[in-house]
């Protein structure tokens, strides 16, 4: 019983680590991580487009403040 109290947490941690590694490998092999950059690029393009659309409005506010 004393051996399990000493070795038990290490065995549980090892099994959890192996499980996490198996899930990660499964995710990579199944393609779950492919195309993750597409969302970031799509967000960036939307932000650039919104900045381009909002730019004249910001300049009008600056010109009105100067008058």
C-alpha positions as CSV (number, residue, x, y, z in Angstrom):
1,X,0.0,0.0,0.0
2,X,2.8,2.4,0.8
3,X,4.4,1.8,-2.7
4,X,1.2,2.9,-4.4
5,X,1.2,6.2,-2.4
6,X,4.7,7.0,-3.6
7,X,4.6,5.6,-7.2
8,X,0.9,6.1,-7.9
9,X,1.0,9.8,-8.7
10,X,3.8,9.3,-11.1
11,X,2.0,6.5,-12.9
12,X,-1.2,8.6,-13.1
13,X,0.8,11.5,-14.5
14,X,2.6,9.3,-17.0
15,X,-0.7,7.8,-18.2
16,X,-2.3,11.3,-18.6
17,X,0.8,12.5,-20.5
18,X,0.6,9.5,-22.9
19,X,-3.1,10.1,-23.3
20,X,-2.5,13.8,-24.2
21,X,0.2,12.8,-26.6
22,X,-2.1,10.3,-28.3
23,X,-4.9,12.9,-28.7
24,X,-2.4,15.4,-30.1
25,X,-1.0,12.9,-32.6
26,X,-4.5,11.8,-33.6
27,X,-5.5,15.5,-34.2
28,X,-2.4,16.1,-36.4
29,X,-2.9,13.0,-38.4
30,X,-6.7,13.6,-38.9
31,X,-6.0,17.1,-40.2
32,X,-7.6,19.0,-37.3
33,X,-4.8,21.6,-37.3
34,X,-4.7,22.2,-41.0
35,X,-6.0,25.6,-42.2
36,X,-5.7,27.3,-38.8
37,X,-3.9,30.2,-40.4
38,X,-6.8,30.9,-42.8
39,X,-8.9,32.3,-40.0
40,X,-6.2,34.7,-38.9
41,X,-5.6,35.8,-42.5
42,X,-9.3,36.3,-43.0
43,X,-9.6,38.4,-39.8
44,X,-6.6,40.5,-40.9
45,X,-8.0,41.2,-44.3
46,X,-11.4,42.2,-42.7
47,X,-9.6,44.6,-40.4
48,X,-7.6,46.2,-43.2
49,X,-10.8,46.6,-45.2
50,X,-12.6,48.2,-42.3
51,X,-9.7,50.6,-41.7
52,X,-9.8,51.5,-45.4
53,X,-13.5,52.2,-45.2
54,X,-13.3,54.1,-41.9
55,X,-10.3,56.2,-42.9
56,X,-12.2,59.1,-44.6
57,X,-14.6,59.3,-41.6
58,X,-11.7,59.7,-39.2
59,X,-10.2,62.5,-41.3
60,X,-13.5,64.4,-41.3
61,X,-13.6,64.3,-37.5
62,X,-10.0,65.7,-37.4
63,X,-10.9,68.4,-39.8
64,X,-14.0,69.4,-37.9
65,X,-12.0,69.6,-34.6
66,X,-9.5,71.9,-36.2
67,X,-12.1,74.4,-37.3
